Amino acid sequence: MSGLIWHLNPNDAIKGDRIVVIARKIDDPTVVADSGRHRAQRTVARDNARAWIDVPVRPGPQFK
């Protein structure tokens, strides 16, 4: 993990098909509305939380 670029500012975001999270405390996931009838899950990681993209998003027409 030493070769990663750390984003340390509030509202910095990452996007991937699989994101790995390590933290001392992770809240229970809650269901949130995503788009239309689709649902997503949201959770919060606390106390020295770290995350990185394990599998990147596959490019499609929405990323042109």
Secondary structure, 3 states (H helix, E strand, C coil): CCCCCCCCCCCCCCCCCEEEEECCEECCCEEEECCCCCEEEECCEECCCEEEEEECCCCCHHHC
